[in-house]
Amino acid sequence: MAYFDNGNKLFDDARKNQYAIGAYNINNLEWTRAILRAAAETNTPVLIQVSMGAAKYMGGYKFVKDMVEDQMDAMNIKVPVILNLDHGDYEAAIKCINLGYSSVMFDGHKLPIEENYARTKEIVQLAHSRGIAVEAEIGKVGENQDTSSGELADVEDAMAFAAMGVDRLACGIGNIHGIYPADWQGLNFARLQEIAEAIDIPLVLHGGSGIPKDQVQKAISMGIAKVNINTEFQLAFQDATRKYIENNLDLNKDNKGYDPRKLLLPGTDAITDKMKDMIEWLGTPAVA
């Protein structure tokens, strides 16, 4: 029977020993199987997460939890798996806590700061009473190709959220979700250093797709223990699927190239391959 780890010991160890564990968003069954397969083949722990939009697309938070559990059983997964809500609002976080997700990220950056504090504290208390981990965000991670939409994390906010008992903290340090534009200035390591010196909980790098490897590895050496990936897998899936179609393999009626199981396979394999490469340079160690 599948069970989920809350990841607290894993991420504490990652920060202490300067490596990171990947946090990979799922979008459908193929994504889920591809990510679990990469974790199994490398014998490394994995955090599977779902956004509010992806959960709605797939049929809801319960469906997502049931699907991941069923696939863990079907694939005989032995490595630790953390199931996390990504960028959830208050209602989504409460729902996922009640459903038994092992981790939730409450993103209250749009709320007035005092309300954000109050809601975060409430979620921490409820989640911790059930052994569930909580991630929060300070500053604001920018949006696709827009370098002006982010906001640097504040050190005092970091200290306040750590004092509330959040288990992991995502920091706006110049990172953005989606595709990085050509004029992106890079991560703000000075601010990351200030935060890392102020608090000792594991730090999280959102928008990990597209950040140069050397910058990600430097951030890991400074306290980043969790790196979020979504866009990079979407692009790998797109590229492999495009090649399959451009090579007219879907038109091979004798081989049933139009079968969606065959049509989706190259993209699924590309996700697994990309993730296995990423695990290596994130430094994620195999499970003993």
N, C-alpha and C positions, 0 to 999 in steps of 0.2 A: 504494500500500500504506500503510495507516494506521500511524502510529507515535505513541508517547506521549512527552511532555516530562516531565522530573522536576520542573519548576517552580521550581528554585532561583533562576535569574536573574530570573524573573518576580516572585517574591515578595520577593526582595531589592530590586528596583526599586520594588515597591509600598510597602514600608516606607519606603524612602528618599524617595519622592515623595508619600507620604501619600494613597494610595488603597488599595482592597482588591479582591481577586479572590474571587468567590463560589465556594463549595464546595458542590455540590448532590448530595444523595443520590438514587440511583435505586432504584426498586422494581419495575420491569418494563420491557418494551419501549417502551411509550408514554412513560414517564418519560424514558427514554434519548433517544428521538427529540425529545421536546419540549425538552429541555435543549440538545442539540446544535443544534437549529434556532435557538434563541434566540442561542446563541453565534455561529452562522454569520451570522444576520441583523444582528447588531450588530458583527460582525468583531472579537470580543473573545476572549481566552483563557478557558478554563474548566477547573475541576477537577471531575471526576465521581467520586463516591465511593460505596462500598457498605458497609453494615454487615454484621456477621456474620450477623444474622438475615435480612436481605434477600438475601444471597448464598445462604443455605440455601433460602430460599423459591424463588429463581429457578433453583436447580439446581447451585450450587457456584461457586467462585471462577473456575475455568477457563471455565465457561459465560459468566459475566459479562464476563470479559476478551474472549472471542471475540465476544460479542454487541456490545460497544461498538466493537471494531475493525471488525466487519462493517458496522455502521451508519455509522461514520465513512467507510468506503469507499463505501457505497451512497449516502450523502448528499454525497459529495465535500467533506468537511470540510477546510478549509485552515488554520483557526486552531489554536494550540497546545491540546492536550488532555492533561490530567494525570489518570491513573487511580490513585485512592487507596483503600486499605483504611481504613475508619473504625472507630475503637475496637476494633482487633483485639487478641486475646490473643497470647501468644507463638507458639503453634502456627499461628494464622491468619496472623500476620505472616511467619513463615518460609515458609509455603505460597505466599503472594502474592509474596514476593521471588523464589522459585523459578519461579513462573509468568510473571514479567516485568512485574508491576505497576510503574508508574514512581514510586510513592510508597506508603508504608505508615505508618499511625499505630499505634504500639504503646501500648496503654493498660495500664500496670502499676500503677495506683493502688491496687488491692486487695492487692498483694503487700507484704511487709515491705520497707522502704525500701532496704535493702542488696541484696535480691534484685531489686527493681525497677531499681536502678542497674546491676547485673550483666547482667540480661537486656537492658536498653536498650543498653548498651555493645556487647553481642554482636550485636544486631540492626543497630546503626549500622555496625559493622565489615563485616558481611556485605552489607548493602544498599549501602554506599558502594563496595565492591569491584565492584559491578555497575552503578554509576551511578544508584542508586535513592535517593530522598530519604526521610527519616525525620521523623515528627512524634511528639512525646511530650506528655504532659499532667502538669501539676503542680496541686496542690490537687485539688478534685473539682467537676465541673460537676453541679449539682443535677438532680433528676429531676422529671418532669411534675407541675406545680402544687404541688410541695413545696419551699418555701423553706428548710427546715431540713436538706435532704439534701446541700447543697453544702458546700464547704470552701475557704476562701481559699487561693490559691497563696502559697507562701513564697518570698521573694526569694533566700534561700540555695539553695533547691532549683533555682530558675531558673538561677542561676549554675553549679550543678553539672551540670545537664543540658546547658547551653550548652557547657560545657567538654568534655563527652563527644562533642560534634560533632553533636548533633541539628540538623536543618535548620530546623525550625519548632517552636514551643512553644505549646501550648494552655494557657490560664491560667483557673483558677477564680477569677472576680472577681464572684461574685454571680449569674452567668448560670445558666440551667437548660435542660435539654432539654424539648421539648414545649411545653405551654401555660403561660403565666405567670399566676399567680393575681393577684387584684385587690390584695392587700396586698404585692406585690413591691416591694422598696425601691430597686431600680435597681442599676446597675453600680457597683462600688467603684473609682472612678477614682483614688483615692489609692494603692491597691495596684497598679493598672495602671501608674501613673506610676513607682513604685518599681522595678518589674520592668523597665520600658522604659529607665530610666536605668542599670540594672545590666547589661543585655545588649543586644546590637544585632541579634540574629537576628529574623526575622519572627515576630510573635506572632499567635495564632489565637483567634478568638472563636467558641466552640461555643454552641449554643442561640441562634443569631441570629434565628430566627423569633419575632416578637412583641416584640422589644426596640424601643422607640421609635426612629425614624430618627435623631433628633438625638443620642441616646446612642450609636448605632452610629457615626455620623459623628465624634463626639468621640473615641471609642475608636480609630478609624482615624487621626485626627490625632496620637494618642499612641503609635502603633506597631503596631496591629492591621493585618495585611496579608491575612488570610484570614478570611472569615466563612462559617460553616456554616449551611446552610438545608435543612430537610426538612419540618418540620411545616407551615410556611407554604404549601408547594406541596400538601401533602396536603389542607389545608383548602380551598385554591382548587379542587382537583380535586373534592373532595366537593361544594362549593357548586354548581359548574357541572353536575355529574352529577345532583344533586338537582333543579335547575331543569329539566333535560331531561326527567326522569321526571315531575315534578309538572305539567309542561305536556303530559303524555301523548304526547310525541313518540315514545316507545318503542312505543306502541300503534298507530301508523300502519303498518298492514300493507302498504298500497299502496306506501309509500315505504321499506318494510323498516326501520322505525325500531328494530326489535329487533335488527338486525345489530350485533354487538359493536363493529365498526369505527365505526359511527355512534354507538353508545351511549357509547363511550369518547372520541370526538373532542372534545366540548365541554370535558371535563376536561383533556385533553391540550393543547388550545389555551390554556386558562386558565393552565397552568403556563408555557408559552412567554411569554404576556403578562406574567405576574407577574415572571418572570425578567428580561425586557427592561427593565421599570421599575426593578427592583432594580439591574441593571448600571449604569443611569444614575446613581442616587444613591450607589452604592458608589464611583463615580468611575473605574470600570475603563476604561482607554483602549483605543481600537481598535488592532489590530495594524498596524504600519507596512507 
